[in-house]
Amino acid sequence: MSPVWDPGKAFLYHALTYGDLAGEVVRRVSGESVGRFFAREVAGPLELDLWIGLPEREEHRFVPQRAVRPDPTPGQVAQAVERAGLAPNDRLATSLRASSAELGRATASFGTRRGRAAEFPAAGGIGDARSLARLYAALVGPVDGVRLLSADTVELARSPRTDHLPQPGLLHRLDGPDRSRFGLGFEFPRPGAPLLGEGSFGHAGAGGRLGMAHPESGLAVGYVCTAMTWEPSAGPDPRWMPWTEAVRQAAADARATGSSRP
């Protein structure tokens, strides 16, 4: 399929397809599925309780997620697409409607054993907050002798790549101060997801999950939840605010006292 827009000329968040594209690169380079590669190269050495494809032996530990509002209906999605100024048969309109439907199916699949076992790299990571934090910590420094990215690679990954790009086609009308910002695979602070402040990187997940790191302070944080309450268009998740502020303050105090372990 030819791109809907020329690469490098516009930007739109690929909530699902990004994982398949990156996962296929992993498979072609390593010869392994993304879940097996992650288990061998990342989760195993770091002793993480984190999987892309939950093993059956860990099934008893899974905590179901809980939705607090119904998913938008196909009609509501179609109306939103039309309000953006796209004709119903426009390629981008068709893609947006299909993406919304696929996202709903993917989310529902995690309520089944088959869905949790599937190696779904865009949204299928299952684990705990400790492991998420430990993963991000290993991106910016050694964790029990394991470091996943060099300092040079971290700098490359957290260099902004999308700030200058518009939304594709007529979707530029929806541009605002809280659009997603990305480097190479990682999300950057924005009003709706401030992370750990300027210089930090990570990703906010569906419903309010959060993983992030700040190289200068050495901080890495993981947060998980069961209630799918975060609405990005409404700003930061209220559940984030007290503890993220406390973490930032602890980092500032540590810098002021010269401590290397905030």
C-alpha positions, 0 to 999 in steps of 0.5 A, a space after each residue: 500500500 502506498 503511503 497516504 502522505 509522503 514520509 517526512 512531510 507530515 506526522 500522525 500517531 501510529 498506535 498499532 501499525 508502529 509495533 508491527 513495523 518495528 517487530 518485523 525489523 526485529 524478526 528479520 534481523 534476529 530470526 526470532 519473533 519480537 516476544 522471544 527476542 524481548 524475553 531473551 535480550 531484555 527481560 531475561 538479563 534484567 529479570 523483568 516480569 514483563 512480556 510481549 506475549 504472556 506465558 500461560 504459566 503467568 496467566 494467574 497473575 493477570 489483572 483485568 482492565 476496567 473501562 469507565 466509559 464506552 468506546 465510541 460507536 462507528 457512527 461517532 467515529 465517522 462524525 468526528 472524521 467528517 468534522 475534520 473536513 474529510 470526505 467519507 471516501 477520502 483515503 485518510 478518512 477510511 484509514 482513520 475509521 479502520 484504525 479506530 475499529 481495529 483499536 477496539 478489537 485489539 483492546 477487547 482481545 486482551 480480555 481473552 487468553 488468546 489475546 494475551 498470549 499473542 505477541 502484539 508489540 504495539 499494545 500487548 506488553 503485560 507486566 508490573 510497574 517495577 519491571 517497567 521502571 527497571 526497563 527504562 532505568 536500563 535505557 539510561 544507565 546500568 542496572 545490575 550490569 545491564 545497559 540497553 542503550 548507549 548514551 549516544 543512542 539515548 541522545 539520538 533517540 530523544 532528539 525531536 523528530 516530529 515538532 516541525 511536521 504538520 498533521 496530514 491533509 486536512 487534519 492540520 485543522 486539529 493541530 493544537 498545543 497538546 499533539 503528540 511529540 516523538 523522537 525515535 520511538 519515544 514520546 516527549 513531554 507535552 501538556 497532556 503528558 508532562 512526563 518528568 519534565 524537559 529532557 525526559 522521554 517515555 510513553 503514555 499508554 492507553 487508559 493512563 499507564 506510564 513509563 519514562 526516564 530522565 537521563 540527567 537525573 537518572 530517574 526512571 519510573 513505571 506506573 500501571 493501573 486497571 481503570 482506563 480513565 485517562 482522556 488525553 484531550 482533557 490534559 494529564 491524568 489526575 492520578 499522575 499529578 501528585 506522585 510525578 510532582 513529588 518525584 520531580 521535587 525529589 530530583 531537584 532536592 537531590 541535585 541541590 544537595 549533590 546526591 547522585 541517588 535521588 
